[in-house]
Amino acid sequence: MDFATLVFYIFAAVLIIAALMVVGLRNIVHSALALIVVFAMAAGIYVLLNAEFIAIVQILVYVGAVTILILFALMLTHIVGIQRTNPTNKLWFVALVICALIGAAIIYAVTNSQRAVANAGNAAGQLPPGVSNVVRIGQLLYSPTTYSYVLPFEIASLVLLVAIVGAIVIGRED
């Protein structure tokens, strides 16, 4: 077993434990903090897959924006008479069956896909030498010669701006 495989198993184990903590902890603030660990471990797995840009975006957007937005919404919302805990659900067995089916479908799709991810023996999905995936993403976003993704990128930033303004309006006391 090489070092990258060992690190992957560590990241995956921590991710699974933290994900179970997200849905299992009684205190919703602790669940949100466990969600930060889930996002960080997913970013670590992206780094192992040589997708550094996606890992950085994972940290910036999900940990830096989404989770902090959830924490601010929890802290700024004053609901009288309601405890800030996760409700206990009696349908955990149904959820377990659904999760097992979805997991089996993902494993089936990954092992039997015609569009499998390129590995070291198959250079179909490899980048040219000297070009990192960050450079390639920049070329796709801003290249005037090919289809440019500037408009979808700007629309996504506009949606995030609307979410921030909405959080401020909701959190503002009247």
Secondary structure, DSSP 8 states (H G I E B T S, - for coil): --HHHHHHHHHHHHHHHHHHHHHH-SBHHHHHHHHHHHHHHHHHHHHHTT-HHHHHHIIIIIIIIIIHHHHHHHHH---TT--SB----S-HHHHHHHHHHHHHHHHHHHHH-TT----TT-GGG---TT--HHHHHHHHHH-SSS---HHHHHHHHHHHHHHHHHHHHHHS--
